[in-house]
């Protein structure tokens, strides 16, 4: 005997935390003056990652990576609460986050992690 389940909801529930893991990477880069745009992500357990578009001159690459890591560690050490808001309207998201990029402007509702 089995129990009916909502497979899509189970998959979303399992993978949403991996998607949310990339969000804390945005704050350190903004605090350091970078405005790279996330262009690709893989939100599955085998190898989650986020790719950004933007340029870093080769001679600065290691120092930028080190600065990002240090800033991320600093933010994590603050142990600030994390809030997840589901089904946020376009208007509310724009009010909270500022201008939304085209991908987010086309969604009916958004998930905000702060």
Secondary structure, DSSP 8 states (H G I E B T S, - for coil): ------HHHHHHHHHHHHHHHTTHHHHHHHHTT---EEEEEE-STT--EEEEE----GGGHHHHHHHHHHHHHHHHHTT----EEEEE-HHHHHHHHSS--HHHHT-SSEEEE-
